[in-house]
Amino acid sequence: MHEQELMAEVLETLQSLADGESVGEVEIALGPGVDREDAERTWGTLTEGTPLAGAHVVWEQALDVLRCGDCGREYTGDRLESCPYCGGDGVVIEPALPVSLGRWVVDAV
């Protein structure tokens, strides 16, 4: 399962950063092609019995950076999103990461 590998990487990174402390909240951004329901279910399974088990997870969508073929402007969106400035077609110039760890907060003691 793709999501299991991705969530395992995020969990490992977060555990290292939190240094054994209990985490109260964490933001995780999922890129195109990552199933949120699978990611949530996997996160719950992987964090069971760890200091991250009770963390509130804020799930976000990671967006690609595109450049419009008509006006040349850059914008964020998904691969099929039209340019918000002129309505033209864009091409992905910087794909979103499959998963990224955002802000996280250690529980107050």
Backbone as JSON Lines, residues from 0, in Angstrom:
{"i":0,"aa":"M","n":[0.85,-1.19,0.0],"ca":[0.0,0.0,0.0],"c":[0.9,1.25,0.0]}
{"i":1,"aa":"H","n":[0.7,2.1,-0.96],"ca":[1.45,3.34,-1.14],"c":[1.34,4.25,0.07]}
{"i":2,"aa":"E","n":[0.14,4.42,0.58],"ca":[-0.11,5.3,1.71],"c":[0.62,4.83,2.97]}
{"i":3,"aa":"Q","n":[0.74,3.51,3.14],"ca":[1.41,2.99,4.34],"c":[2.88,3.41,4.35]}
{"i":4,"aa":"E","n":[3.55,3.32,3.22],"ca":[4.95,3.75,3.14],"c":[5.09,5.24,3.4]}
{"i":5,"aa":"L","n":[4.2,6.03,2.82],"ca":[4.25,7.48,2.99],"c":[4.01,7.88,4.45]}
{"i":6,"aa":"M","n":[2.98,7.3,5.06],"ca":[2.68,7.64,6.45],"c":[3.78,7.15,7.39]}
{"i":7,"aa":"A","n":[4.39,6.01,7.07],"ca":[5.49,5.5,7.9],"c":[6.67,6.47,7.88]}
{"i":8,"aa":"E","n":[6.94,7.07,6.71],"ca":[8.03,8.05,6.6],"c":[7.72,9.3,7.43]}
{"i":9,"aa":"V","n":[6.5,9.8,7.33],"ca":[6.1,10.98,8.1],"c":[6.17,10.68,9.59]}
{"i":10,"aa":"L","n":[5.69,9.52,9.99],"ca":[5.7,9.13,11.39],"c":[7.14,9.07,11.92]}
{"i":11,"aa":"E","n":[8.02,8.46,11.16],"ca":[9.42,8.35,11.57],"c":[10.06,9.74,11.73]}
{"i":12,"aa":"T","n":[9.81,10.61,10.78],"ca":[10.35,11.97,10.85],"c":[9.8,12.71,12.06]}
{"i":13,"aa":"L","n":[8.5,12.63,12.26],"ca":[7.87,13.35,13.37],"c":[8.33,12.81,14.72]}
{"i":14,"aa":"Q","n":[8.45,11.51,14.84],"ca":[8.92,10.93,16.09],"c":[10.34,11.41,16.4]}
{"i":15,"aa":"S","n":[11.16,11.51,15.38],"ca":[12.53,11.99,15.57],"c":[12.53,13.45,16.02]}
{"i":16,"aa":"L","n":[11.71,14.27,15.38],"ca":[11.64,15.68,15.71],"c":[11.05,15.92,17.11]}
{"i":17,"aa":"A","n":[10.04,15.14,17.46],"ca":[9.37,15.32,18.74],"c":[10.18,14.73,19.89]}
{"i":18,"aa":"D","n":[11.15,13.91,19.58],"ca":[12.07,13.35,20.58],"c":[11.33,12.72,21.77]}
{"i":19,"aa":"G","n":[10.3,11.9,21.44],"ca":[9.58,11.18,22.49],"c":[8.47,11.94,23.17]}
{"i":20,"aa":"E","n":[8.35,13.23,22.89],"ca":[7.29,14.05,23.5],"c":[5.95,13.73,22.84]}
{"i":21,"aa":"S","n":[4.88,13.96,23.56],"ca":[3.54,13.76,23.04],"c":[3.18,14.93,22.12]}
{"i":22,"aa":"V","n":[2.68,14.61,20.94],"ca":[2.32,15.63,19.95],"c":[0.81,15.86,20.01]}
{"i":23,"aa":"G","n":[0.41,17.13,20.12],"ca":[-1.0,17.46,20.22],"c":[-1.67,17.67,18.88]}
{"i":24,"aa":"E","n":[-0.92,18.24,17.92],"ca":[-1.5,18.53,16.61],"c":[-0.4,18.48,15.56]}
{"i":25,"aa":"V","n":[-0.76,18.01,14.38],"ca":[0.18,17.92,13.27],"c":[-0.56,18.18,11.96]}
{"i":26,"aa":"E","n":[0.1,18.88,11.05],"ca":[-0.45,19.12,9.71],"c":[0.28,18.23,8.71]}
{"i":27,"aa":"I","n":[-0.51,17.53,7.91],"ca":[0.05,16.66,6.87],"c":[-0.64,17.01,5.56]}
{"i":28,"aa":"A","n":[0.17,17.33,4.55],"ca":[-0.36,17.65,3.22],"c":[-0.18,16.44,2.31]}
{"i":29,"aa":"L","n":[-1.25,16.08,1.62],"ca":[-1.24,14.94,0.71],"c":[-1.29,15.44,-0.73]}
{"i":30,"aa":"G","n":[-0.42,14.9,-1.55],"ca":[-0.37,15.29,-2.96],"c":[-1.34,14.5,-3.81]}
{"i":31,"aa":"P","n":[-1.38,14.82,-5.1],"ca":[-2.26,14.11,-6.03],"c":[-1.95,12.61,-6.04]}
{"i":32,"aa":"G","n":[-2.99,11.82,-6.08],"ca":[-2.82,10.38,-6.15],"c":[-2.72,9.69,-4.8]}
{"i":33,"aa":"V","n":[-2.72,10.45,-3.71],"ca":[-2.68,9.85,-2.37],"c":[-4.1,9.87,-1.83]}
{"i":34,"aa":"D","n":[-4.59,8.7,-1.49],"ca":[-5.96,8.57,-0.99],"c":[-6.02,8.99,0.48]}
{"i":35,"aa":"R","n":[-6.81,10.02,0.75],"ca":[-6.88,10.56,2.12],"c":[-7.44,9.55,3.11]}
{"i":36,"aa":"E","n":[-8.49,8.83,2.73],"ca":[-9.08,7.85,3.65],"c":[-8.07,6.77,4.01]}
{"i":37,"aa":"D","n":[-7.31,6.29,3.03],"ca":[-6.27,5.3,3.3],"c":[-5.18,5.88,4.19]}
{"i":38,"aa":"A","n":[-4.8,7.13,3.92],"ca":[-3.77,7.78,4.72],"c":[-4.23,7.94,6.16]}
{"i":39,"aa":"E","n":[-5.46,8.35,6.37],"ca":[-6.01,8.52,7.72],"c":[-6.05,7.19,8.47]}
{"i":40,"aa":"R","n":[-6.53,6.17,7.79],"ca":[-6.63,4.85,8.41],"c":[-5.23,4.32,8.76]}
{"i":41,"aa":"T","n":[-4.3,4.48,7.84],"ca":[-2.94,4.03,8.06],"c":[-2.28,4.79,9.2]}
{"i":42,"aa":"W","n":[-2.5,6.12,9.24],"ca":[-1.94,6.94,10.32],"c":[-2.43,6.43,11.68]}
{"i":43,"aa":"G","n":[-3.73,6.17,11.78],"ca":[-4.3,5.68,13.03],"c":[-3.68,4.35,13.46]}
{"i":44,"aa":"T","n":[-3.47,3.47,12.52],"ca":[-2.87,2.17,12.82],"c":[-1.41,2.31,13.24]}
{"i":45,"aa":"L","n":[-0.66,3.11,12.51],"ca":[0.78,3.26,12.78],"c":[1.07,4.02,14.07]}
{"i":46,"aa":"T","n":[0.21,4.94,14.45],"ca":[0.48,5.74,15.65],"c":[-0.04,5.1,16.93]}
{"i":47,"aa":"E","n":[-0.82,4.03,16.8],"ca":[-1.36,3.34,17.97],"c":[-0.23,2.95,18.92]}
{"i":48,"aa":"G","n":[-0.36,3.35,20.19],"ca":[0.63,3.02,21.2],"c":[1.88,3.89,21.17]}
{"i":49,"aa":"T","n":[1.86,4.97,20.4],"ca":[3.0,5.89,20.34],"c":[2.59,7.24,20.93]}
{"i":50,"aa":"P","n":[3.56,8.14,21.18],"ca":[3.21,9.47,21.67],"c":[2.39,10.3,20.67]}
{"i":51,"aa":"L","n":[2.24,9.78,19.45],"ca":[1.45,10.48,18.43],"c":[0.01,9.99,18.34]}
{"i":52,"aa":"A","n":[-0.33,9.0,19.14],"ca":[-1.65,8.37,19.05],"c":[-2.8,9.34,19.23]}
{"i":53,"aa":"G","n":[-2.66,10.29,20.12],"ca":[-3.77,11.21,20.38],"c":[-3.71,12.51,19.6]}
{"i":54,"aa":"A","n":[-2.74,12.63,18.73],"ca":[-2.58,13.89,17.99],"c":[-3.75,14.16,17.06]}
{"i":55,"aa":"H","n":[-4.16,15.42,17.04],"ca":[-5.17,15.86,16.08],"c":[-4.43,16.12,14.77]}
{"i":56,"aa":"V","n":[-4.87,15.46,13.7],"ca":[-4.23,15.63,12.4],"c":[-5.07,16.55,11.54]}
{"i":57,"aa":"V","n":[-4.44,17.59,11.01],"ca":[-5.08,18.49,10.05],"c":[-4.59,18.05,8.67]}
{"i":58,"aa":"W","n":[-5.5,17.5,7.89],"ca":[-5.16,17.0,6.56],"c":[-5.35,18.12,5.55]}
{"i":59,"aa":"E","n":[-4.34,18.34,4.74],"ca":[-4.4,19.38,3.71],"c":[-4.09,18.76,2.36]}
{"i":60,"aa":"Q","n":[-4.41,19.5,1.31],"ca":[-4.11,19.04,-0.04],"c":[-2.9,19.82,-0.55]}
{"i":61,"aa":"A","n":[-1.88,19.09,-0.97],"ca":[-0.71,19.72,-1.58],"c":[-1.02,19.98,-3.06]}
{"i":62,"aa":"L","n":[-0.65,21.15,-3.53],"ca":[-0.97,21.55,-4.9],"c":[0.29,21.65,-5.75]}
{"i":63,"aa":"D","n":[0.13,21.38,-7.04],"ca":[1.21,21.55,-7.99],"c":[1.4,23.03,-8.3]}
{"i":64,"aa":"V","n":[2.56,23.39,-8.8],"ca":[2.79,24.73,-9.34],"c":[2.73,24.59,-10.86]}
{"i":65,"aa":"L","n":[1.88,25.4,-11.47],"ca":[1.7,25.35,-12.91],"c":[2.09,26.68,-13.55]}
{"i":66,"aa":"R","n":[2.4,26.64,-14.84],"ca":[2.64,27.86,-15.61],"c":[1.67,27.85,-16.79]}
{"i":67,"aa":"C","n":[0.98,28.98,-16.94],"ca":[0.0,29.11,-18.0],"c":[0.69,29.21,-19.36]}
{"i":68,"aa":"G","n":[0.2,28.45,-20.31],"ca":[0.75,28.49,-21.67],"c":[0.34,29.73,-22.43]}
{"i":69,"aa":"D","n":[-0.71,30.42,-21.99],"ca":[-1.18,31.62,-22.68],"c":[-0.57,32.9,-22.12]}
{"i":70,"aa":"C","n":[-0.68,33.1,-20.8],"ca":[-0.21,34.37,-20.22],"c":[1.15,34.24,-19.52]}
{"i":71,"aa":"G","n":[1.61,33.01,-19.29],"ca":[2.93,32.79,-18.7],"c":[2.99,32.9,-17.18]}
{"i":72,"aa":"R","n":[1.88,33.2,-16.56],"ca":[1.88,33.33,-15.09],"c":[1.93,31.97,-14.42]}
{"i":73,"aa":"E","n":[2.49,31.95,-13.21],"ca":[2.52,30.74,-12.4],"c":[1.39,30.79,-11.39]}
{"i":74,"aa":"Y","n":[0.85,29.61,-11.09],"ca":[-0.22,29.5,-10.11],"c":[-0.22,28.1,-9.52]}
{"i":75,"aa":"T","n":[-0.89,27.92,-8.38],"ca":[-1.0,26.61,-7.77],"c":[-2.37,26.02,-8.06]}
{"i":76,"aa":"G","n":[-2.39,24.7,-8.19],"ca":[-3.63,24.0,-8.46],"c":[-3.35,22.55,-8.76]}
{"i":77,"aa":"D","n":[-4.38,21.86,-9.26],"ca":[-4.13,20.49,-9.69],"c":[-3.86,20.5,-11.19]}
{"i":78,"aa":"R","n":[-3.46,19.36,-11.72],"ca":[-3.0,19.26,-13.1],"c":[-4.01,19.75,-14.15]}
{"i":79,"aa":"L","n":[-5.28,19.68,-13.84],"ca":[-6.3,20.04,-14.82],"c":[-6.91,21.42,-14.59]}
{"i":80,"aa":"E","n":[-6.39,22.15,-13.62],"ca":[-6.95,23.44,-13.28],"c":[-6.52,24.51,-14.28]}
{"i":81,"aa":"S","n":[-7.49,25.27,-14.76],"ca":[-7.21,26.37,-15.7],"c":[-6.56,27.54,-14.97]}
{"i":82,"aa":"C","n":[-5.88,28.37,-15.72],"ca":[-5.23,29.55,-15.17],"c":[-6.28,30.49,-14.57]}
{"i":83,"aa":"P","n":[-6.1,30.9,-13.31],"ca":[-7.07,31.8,-12.68],"c":[-7.0,33.22,-13.23]}
{"i":84,"aa":"Y","n":[-5.95,33.54,-13.97],"ca":[-5.78,34.9,-14.5],"c":[-6.42,35.07,-15.88]}
{"i":85,"aa":"C","n":[-6.27,34.03,-16.74],"ca":[-6.79,34.2,-18.11],"c":[-7.63,33.02,-18.6]}
{"i":86,"aa":"G","n":[-7.67,31.93,-17.81],"ca":[-8.46,30.77,-18.21],"c":[-7.72,29.81,-19.13]}
{"i":87,"aa":"G","n":[-6.48,30.1,-19.44],"ca":[-5.69,29.23,-20.32],"c":[-5.3,27.93,-19.65]}
{"i":88,"aa":"D","n":[-4.68,27.08,-20.45],"ca":[-4.22,25.79,-19.94],"c":[-2.82,25.94,-19.36]}
{"i":89,"aa":"G","n":[-2.6,25.26,-18.24],"ca":[-1.31,25.31,-17.58],"c":[-0.58,23.99,-17.68]}
{"i":90,"aa":"V","n":[0.71,24.05,-17.46],"ca":[1.52,22.85,-17.42],"c":[2.23,22.82,-16.07]}
{"i":91,"aa":"V","n":[2.32,21.63,-15.49],"ca":[2.97,21.48,-14.18],"c":[4.46,21.74,-14.33]}
{"i":92,"aa":"I","n":[4.96,22.69,-13.54],"ca":[6.4,22.96,-13.55],"c":[7.05,22.5,-12.25]}
{"i":93,"aa":"E","n":[6.24,22.31,-11.22],"ca":[6.74,21.8,-9.94],"c":[5.65,20.93,-9.32]}
{"i":94,"aa":"P","n":[5.78,19.61,-9.47],"ca":[4.74,18.74,-8.91],"c":[4.75,18.75,-7.39]}
{"i":95,"aa":"A","n":[3.57,18.61,-6.82],"ca":[3.44,18.52,-5.36],"c":[4.06,17.22,-4.88]}
{"i":96,"aa":"L","n":[4.65,17.28,-3.69],"ca":[5.18,16.06,-3.07],"c":[4.01,15.15,-2.71]}
{"i":97,"aa":"P","n":[4.22,13.83,-2.71],"ca":[3.13,12.93,-2.34],"c":[2.63,13.17,-0.91]}
{"i":98,"aa":"V","n":[3.55,13.49,-0.01],"ca":[3.18,13.8,1.37],"c":[4.23,14.73,1.96]}
{"i":99,"aa":"S","n":[3.76,15.67,2.77],"ca":[4.71,16.54,3.45],"c":[4.19,16.87,4.84]}
{"i":100,"aa":"L","n":[5.15,16.99,5.74],"ca":[4.86,17.29,7.12],"c":[4.89,18.8,7.3]}
{"i":101,"aa":"G","n":[3.81,19.33,7.83],"ca":[3.74,20.76,8.07],"c":[4.01,21.07,9.54]}
{"i":102,"aa":"R","n":[3.29,22.0,10.06],"ca":[3.43,22.42,11.46],"c":[3.01,21.3,12.39]}
{"i":103,"aa":"W","n":[3.71,21.21,13.52],"ca":[3.33,20.25,14.55],"c":[3.58,20.9,15.9]}
{"i":104,"aa":"V","n":[2.78,20.49,16.89],"ca":[2.82,21.11,18.2],"c":[2.94,20.03,19.27]}
{"i":105,"aa":"V","n":[3.92,20.18,20.14],"ca":[4.1,19.27,21.27],"c":[3.09,19.66,22.34]}
{"i":106,"aa":"D","n":[2.47,18.65,22.97],"ca":[1.53,18.93,24.06],"c":[2.23,19.64,25.2]}
{"i":107,"aa":"A","n":[1.53,20.6,25.79],"ca":[2.06,21.3,26.96],"c":[2.02,20.35,28.16]}
{"i":108,"aa":"V","n":[3.03,20.43,28.97],"ca":[3.11,19.56,30.15],"c":[2.42,20.2,31.33]}
